Amino acid sequence: MNYRHAFHAGNHADVLKHLVLVNLLEAMARKDSPYFVLDTHAGRGHYLLASPESRKTSEAAEGVLKLFGQPPLHESIERYLRAVQSHNPVGALVAYPGSPLLVAQHLREQDRLAACELQPEETQALRELFARDARVAVHGRDGYSAIKALLPPRIGDTKFGRGLVLIDPPYEAQDAEYPQIITAVREGLTRWPNATWAVWYPIKQRRTLLPFFRKAAALPARSIWLAELQVRPDDSPLRLAGSGMLMINAPWQLEQAIAPALPVLQRLLGETGATTRLEWLKQPD
Ligand SMILES: C[S@@+](CC[C@H](N)C(=O)[O-])C[C@H]1O[C@@H](n2cnc3c(N)ncnc32)[C@H](O)[C@@H]1O
């Protein structure tokens, strides 16, 4: 397990993933009933853009940093930027929040987050980050096994009828990851059918993803769509051309908040040949 998210924090893939995440969390907060979030691959939760890892790749400079200082952008992008800015009270962007921190900042008193992370140093950082937040439980364990162990969520007397599972693995063993995701989501849907599932995936050569999409489309879910941002043509199996979010049972009309943001991200973050896509794999009845 070599992957460290510090090298990639705030890059174009984080922008897409976290923009969808923040808009999803705001949609979930429109109902009073409590929600539960399982972040299966949480990372360390907080990244400094001046760290040696971040400076080595400069990926944030080609990602989130390009969005700051622009004239006002689409509301769904502004929501995401406000969430990131709130971790930078002095102004300039020096800190970047990871997914568990973005979730935690949206939780209300009645909501809960379980964040799983397998790498011991990252887990320790996560535990320190949330040491004083009783709404957040950090698990140093495999995120896929947590789907079986923690769902359907029940804490004390509270049963959580709704919520989110975010699956954001490092795809170090690509071929193995996709079937594992499909198996985990299929199992999870039977355990917790009303949850939303959000799966991040990398795009190197998009056509190689088609079997994954075919299997995802056959999952027993009410609705499935995907949102993608490719910042460059997918002409190399080695280089990250972009990424996507596979959204299963997403809140009603979330896709309408995301769709107008995609061409803006393409214009601001993309090179020649950049593309975006919002596509239904299964429409709700
Ligand atoms: C892409 S990063 C997560 C980034 C984070 N979700 C965010 O958006 O800020 C993937 C993380 O998963 C961790 N990881 C790898 N395999 C795992 C597993 N089986 N279960 C839980 N965490 C795992 C890695 O150590 C890494 O920190």
Ligand as a Chemical Component Dictionary entry (heavy atoms), coordinates in Angstrom:
data_LIG
# 
_chem_comp.id                   LIG 
_chem_comp.type                 NON-POLYMER 
_chem_comp.pdbx_formal_charge   0 
_chem_comp.three_letter_code    LIG 
# 
loop_
_chem_comp_atom.comp_id 
_chem_comp_atom.atom_id 
_chem_comp_atom.alt_atom_id 
_chem_comp_atom.type_symbol 
_chem_comp_atom.charge 
_chem_comp_atom.model_Cartn_x 
_chem_comp_atom.model_Cartn_y 
_chem_comp_atom.model_Cartn_z 
_chem_comp_atom.pdbx_ordinal 
LIG C1  C1  C 0  -7.877  8.326  -2.524 1  
LIG S1  S1  S 1  -7.385  8.219  -0.857 2  
LIG C2  C2  C 0  -8.770  8.819  0.023  3  
LIG C3  C3  C 0  -9.021  10.286 -0.106 4  
LIG C4  C4  C 0  -10.224 10.759 0.667  5  
LIG N1  N1  N 0  -11.396 9.932  0.419  6  
LIG C5  C5  C 0  -10.551 12.184 0.302  7  
LIG O1  O1  O 0  -11.369 12.413 -0.592 8  
LIG O2  O2  O -1 -10.001 13.092 0.937  9  
LIG C6  C6  C 0  -7.511  6.501  -0.534 10 
LIG C7  C7  C 0  -7.149  6.107  0.906  11 
LIG O3  O3  O 0  -7.558  4.761  1.122  12 
LIG C8  C8  C 0  -6.626  4.126  1.988  13 
LIG N2  N2  N 0  -6.842  2.684  1.783  14 
LIG C9  C9  C 0  -6.296  1.844  0.876  15 
LIG N3  N3  N 0  -6.881  0.625  0.934  16 
LIG C10 C10 C 0  -7.835  0.706  1.899  17 
LIG C11 C11 C 0  -8.799  -0.209 2.411  18 
LIG N4  N4  N 0  -8.916  -1.458 1.927  19 
LIG N5  N5  N 0  -9.635  0.212  3.390  20 
LIG C12 C12 C 0  -9.540  1.470  3.883  21 
LIG N6  N6  N 0  -8.652  2.388  3.445  22 
LIG C13 C13 C 0  -7.808  2.013  2.455  23 
LIG C14 C14 C 0  -5.294  4.683  1.556  24 
LIG O4  O4  O 0  -4.348  4.576  2.591  25 
LIG C15 C15 C 0  -5.662  6.147  1.220  26 
LIG O5  O5  O 0  -5.459  6.959  2.343  27 
# 
loop_
_chem_comp_bond.comp_id 
_chem_comp_bond.atom_id_1 
_chem_comp_bond.atom_id_2 
_chem_comp_bond.value_order 
_chem_comp_bond.pdbx_ordinal 
LIG C1  S1  SING 1  
LIG S1  C2  SING 2  
LIG S1  C6  SING 3  
LIG C2  C3  SING 4  
LIG C3  C4  SING 5  
LIG C4  N1  SING 6  
LIG C4  C5  SING 7  
LIG C5  O1  DOUB 8  
LIG C5  O2  SING 9  
LIG C6  C7  SING 10 
LIG C7  O3  SING 11 
LIG C7  C15 SING 12 
LIG O3  C8  SING 13 
LIG C8  N2  SING 14 
LIG C8  C14 SING 15 
LIG N2  C9  SING 16 
LIG N2  C13 SING 17 
LIG C9  N3  DOUB 18 
LIG N3  C10 SING 19 
LIG C10 C11 SING 20 
LIG C10 C13 DOUB 21 
LIG C11 N4  SING 22 
LIG C11 N5  DOUB 23 
LIG N5  C12 SING 24 
LIG C12 N6  DOUB 25 
LIG N6  C13 SING 26 
LIG C14 O4  SING 27 
LIG C14 C15 SING 28 
LIG C15 O5  SING 29 
# 
